[in-house]
């Protein structure tokens, strides 16, 4: 009888211990939400998500190189940064990475270029555009260094 009670109590403890832990995870990035945090593409998406959808300048600065940080801080607001740094304004926007432009592994690289597709609206009008982003690796983290206009215009 004592053995039965002991087994039941152990079983209850195991169930409570396994079921009670809940891991909080942030929203994924990329087409399927599975982009690795150690890639230039991840930093690029987070940079623009912070600027356009979250409108959070502090998060933009987190993904900016020192050169880009000085530029972003001089414009202060997300709307000014959109207008003067990226030269692309949106009310709502969807951000996608051009995955066809991957030229190899970035595991050992110090610089990378990523092409970003923007699809969104401004004053009810649909606008599609793209930008090429130059990134640098600083302290094992990818940072946005330059945003270039579309080379196809």
Long-range contacts (C-beta under 8 A, 24 or more apart in sequence): 30-97, 31-96, 38-140, 38-142, 39-106, 39-142, 40-106, 40-112, 40-114, 40-135, 40-142, 41-97, 41-99, 41-114, 42-142, 43-135, 43-141, 43-142, 43-143, 43-144, 44-97, 44-114, 44-116, 44-133, 44-135, 44-142, 44-144, 45-95, 45-97, 45-116, 47-133, 47-144, 48-86, 48-93, 48-95, 48-116, 48-118, 49-95, 51-78, 51-81, 51-82, 51-86, 52-78, 52-82, 52-90, 52-93, 52-95, 52-120, 53-92, 53-93, 53-95, 57-81, 63-142, 63-143, 63-144, 64-143, 64-144, 65-135, 65-136, 65-138, 65-143, 65-144, 65-145, 66-138, 67-145, 67-146, 68-143, 68-144, 68-145, 68-146, 85-147, 86-131, 86-147, 87-149, 88-118, 88-127, 88-129, 88-131, 89-122, 90-118, 90-120, 90-121, 90-122, 90-127, 91-120, 91-121, 91-122, 91-123, 92-120, 92-121, 93-118, 93-119, 93-120, 93-121, 94-118, 94-119, 94-120, 98-130, 106-142, 109-137, 110-136, 110-137, 111-135, 111-136, 111-137, 112-137, 112-142
